[in-house]
Amino acid sequence: MRTEPSTRLRHWWIAACLLLAMLAGCRTLEPAPAPTLRVMSFNVLVARDIEGPARWSGRRDALVQVIADADPDLLGTQELLREQADFITARLPQYAWFGHGRRGDGAADDEHMGVFYHRERMRLLDSGHFWLSDTPDVPGSITWGTRYPRMASWGLFERIADGKRLYLLNTHMPYRDEDATARERGATLILRHIAGLPADLPVVLVGDFNDIPGHPPHRALTAVLDDAWEHAPRRSGPEGTGHWFEGRAERRLDWVLSRGLRPRTVRHLDDAVDGVLPSDHYPVLVEFD
């Protein structure tokens, strides 16, 4: 029996709709792209009750706003006092943090290499600290002639979305010209620590290194780790990071280095918030694939 044209058209339409539905269903079963990892390094400048742009009460709201806008998964801070950490977590309760005073005596007014992590995205599995000295396991130890103890804090994190793990290390090197050897030894000590970590896990090292690319600490570290500013296909902001409220940043002192990750973008965040700069260093924000 011959099928009428209208019937054939209806059958064709139904078959086409079924095919489109099947294709749409296949598309919905495709895995969603993996989320990027956002890591930030920020010298927050120790809180002081002094006049001028460095006054903590005058810039703390701007500092919190910069962190909120950047929305990092992980944030390594330098020069952090406990009152600053308490203020940040009170205003941004989605973050938790850990740290240890560099003097090792537990005083509230001591500087920390505080590490913050987004509670809903990252799970802290383990953490620890070591000092940049010949006795790294001795809290507060100084053996290289630096004025203050220097240290590194580290955490092992698991991303809640997919269970992927990585290590983050955070440090702050000494700043004086005569501390050049101490900075180089500190870099060597950090590399020794990284060499002892599982080779199949990514590592991110952030910090204020108080030195510039091309000098021995940077050369030593980048022989093993990638500098995001040099390797990311997209970068923005001034090349320098230390500006000391003088309106210009001539030296790149703050770095985000990594192993086992690919930086997608890197930004030096130089925007003021309502005319207020949050610190005397521009924070560094890196987005990794």
C-alpha positions in Angstrom: 0.0 0.0 0.0 1.4 3.4 -1.0 2.0 5.9 1.9 0.6 9.3 1.5 3.1 12.2 1.2 1.8 13.8 4.4 2.3 10.5 6.3 5.9 10.2 4.9 6.6 13.8 6.0 5.3 13.1 9.5 7.4 10.0 9.8 10.5 11.9 8.6 9.8 14.7 11.2 9.4 12.2 14.0 12.7 10.4 13.0 14.5 13.8 12.8 13.2 14.8 16.3 14.3 11.5 17.8 17.8 11.9 16.2 18.2 15.4 17.6 17.1 14.2 21.0 19.6 11.5 21.0 22.4 13.9 19.9 21.4 16.3 22.7 21.4 13.5 25.2 24.9 12.5 24.1 26.1 16.1 24.6 24.7 16.2 28.1 26.7 13.1 28.9 30.0 14.8 27.9 32.2 15.5 31.0 32.3 19.1 32.1 35.6 20.8 31.7 37.8 20.6 34.8 37.7 23.7 36.9 40.8 26.0 36.9 42.9 26.5 39.9 43.3 30.1 41.1 46.4 30.8 43.3 47.2 34.1 44.8 50.4 35.5 46.5 49.9 38.6 48.6 52.3 40.5 50.9 49.6 42.1 53.1 52.1 44.4 54.9 52.2 44.0 58.7 49.4 45.9 60.5 50.6 49.2 61.9 48.8 52.1 63.7 50.7 54.8 61.9 49.7 57.8 59.8 49.7 57.5 56.0 48.7 54.9 53.4 50.3 52.0 55.4 47.9 52.5 58.3 46.0 49.1 58.7 42.7 50.6 59.6 42.7 52.7 56.5 43.4 49.9 54.0 42.0 46.8 55.5 38.6 47.1 53.7 40.4 47.5 50.4 42.6 44.5 51.1 39.5 42.3 51.8 37.8 43.6 48.7 40.8 42.7 46.5 40.8 39.2 47.8 37.1 38.8 47.4 37.3 40.0 43.8 40.2 37.7 43.0 38.3 34.8 44.5 41.4 32.5 44.9 41.2 28.8 45.8 44.5 29.2 47.6 46.2 32.3 49.0 49.7 32.6 50.4 50.2 35.7 52.5 53.4 37.3 53.9 53.8 39.7 56.9 50.4 38.5 58.2 49.6 39.2 61.9 46.9 37.2 63.6 44.6 40.3 63.9 44.8 40.6 60.1 44.0 36.9 59.6 41.0 37.3 62.0 39.8 40.3 60.1 40.1 38.6 56.7 38.2 35.4 57.8 35.6 37.4 59.6 34.8 39.3 56.5 35.4 36.4 54.1 34.1 33.3 56.1 34.4 31.1 53.1 38.2 31.0 53.9 40.1 29.2 56.6 43.8 29.6 57.3 46.8 28.2 59.0 50.2 29.6 59.9 53.0 29.8 62.4 54.8 32.9 63.8 58.2 33.1 62.4 59.8 33.7 65.9 58.4 30.4 67.0 57.1 31.7 70.3 53.4 31.8 69.4 53.0 35.5 70.0 50.0 37.2 68.4 52.2 40.1 67.1 54.5 37.8 65.2 54.5 37.6 61.4 53.0 34.5 59.7 53.3 33.0 56.3 49.6 32.5 56.5 48.0 30.2 54.0 44.2 30.7 53.2 42.1 28.1 51.4 38.5 28.2 50.2 36.5 25.9 52.4 34.0 24.8 49.7 36.7 24.1 47.1 39.8 22.9 48.9 40.4 20.4 51.7 43.5 20.7 53.8 45.0 17.2 54.4 48.3 18.1 56.0 50.5 21.1 56.8 53.8 22.1 58.3 56.5 24.7 58.6 60.3 24.8 58.3 62.8 27.6 58.9 65.3 28.9 56.4 68.4 28.1 58.4 70.9 25.3 58.9 68.4 23.9 61.5 65.1 24.1 59.6 63.1 22.0 62.1 64.0 24.4 65.0 61.3 27.1 65.3 62.7 30.6 65.1 66.2 29.5 64.1 68.6 31.9 62.4 72.0 30.8 61.1 72.7 32.9 58.0 73.1 36.3 59.5 69.6 37.6 58.7 68.0 40.2 61.0 64.8 38.1 61.5 63.9 34.5 61.3 62.7 33.4 57.9 60.5 30.4 57.2 58.2 28.5 54.8 54.7 27.1 55.5 53.3 24.3 53.4 50.0 22.5 52.9 48.8 19.4 51.1 45.4 20.1 49.6 42.7 18.1 47.9 40.3 19.7 45.5 36.8 18.8 46.6 35.4 18.8 43.0 37.6 16.0 41.7 39.9 14.8 44.5 43.0 16.1 42.8 45.9 16.9 45.2 48.7 19.4 45.3 51.2 21.0 47.6 51.4 24.7 48.2 54.5 26.3 49.8 54.6 30.0 51.0 57.7 31.9 52.0 59.2 35.4 52.6 62.9 35.9 52.0 65.1 38.5 53.8 65.2 41.9 52.2 68.7 43.5 52.8 71.4 43.6 50.2 73.7 41.8 52.6 71.1 38.9 52.7 71.8 37.8 49.1 73.6 34.7 50.3 70.8 33.9 52.7 68.2 34.2 50.0 70.2 31.8 47.8 70.6 29.3 50.6 66.9 29.7 51.4 66.0 28.8 47.8 68.2 25.8 47.9 66.6 24.6 51.2 63.1 25.0 49.7 64.2 23.0 46.6 65.5 20.3 48.9 62.1 20.1 50.6 60.3 20.0 47.2 62.6 17.2 46.1 61.2 15.1 49.0 57.6 15.5 47.9 55.8 12.9 45.7 56.9 13.4 42.1 53.4 12.8 40.8 51.8 15.6 42.7 51.8 19.3 41.5 53.7 21.8 43.6 53.1 25.6 43.8 55.5 27.9 45.5 54.5 31.5 46.3 56.1 34.3 48.2 57.8 37.6 48.5 61.3 36.7 47.5 62.8 40.2 47.9 64.9 39.5 44.8 64.5 39.8 41.1 64.5 37.4 38.1 68.1 36.7 36.9 69.6 36.7 40.4 70.7 33.4 42.0 67.5 32.5 44.0 65.4 32.9 40.9 67.8 31.0 38.7 68.0 28.1 41.2 64.2 27.9 41.6 63.3 28.2 38.0 65.7 25.4 37.1 63.1 23.1 38.7 59.9 25.2 38.7 58.1 27.3 36.1 57.7 31.1 36.8 54.0 31.9 35.9 54.9 35.4 34.8 57.3 34.0 32.2 55.2 31.0 31.1 51.6 32.1 31.1 50.3 32.9 27.6 48.3 35.9 29.0 49.5 38.3 31.6 48.4 41.7 32.7 49.4 44.5 35.1 52.8 46.2 35.7 55.8 43.9 35.7 57.0 45.0 39.1 55.1 44.2 42.3 56.8 46.2 45.1 55.6 49.8 45.0 55.7 51.0 48.6 52.8 53.4 48.0 55.0 55.5 45.6 52.9 55.0 42.5 55.4 52.8 40.6 56.6 49.2 40.9 60.0 48.7 39.3 61.0 45.3 40.7 59.2 42.0 40.4 59.7 40.6 44.0 56.6 38.4 44.3 56.5 35.2 42.3 54.2 32.2 41.8 56.2 29.2 40.7 55.0 25.7 39.9 55.7 22.1 38.9 53.1 19.9 37.2 50.7 22.7 36.3 50.2 25.0 33.3 49.6 28.7 34.0 46.8 30.1 31.9 46.8 33.7 33.0 48.8 35.8 35.5 47.8 39.2 36.8 49.6 41.7 39.0 46.6 43.4 40.7 47.4 47.1 40.7 43.9 48.5 41.0 43.1 50.7 44.0 39.8 50.4 45.8 38.1 53.7 46.1 41.5 55.3 45.8 43.1 53.1 48.4 45.9 50.6 47.8 45.6 47.6 50.0 49.3 47.0 50.6 52.8 48.1 49.5 53.0 45.1 47.2 50.7 44.2 44.3 49.3 40.7 44.8 49.9 38.1 42.1 46.9 36.0 40.8 47.5 33.0 38.6 44.9 30.8 37.0 46.2 27.3 36.2 44.7 24.8 33.8 
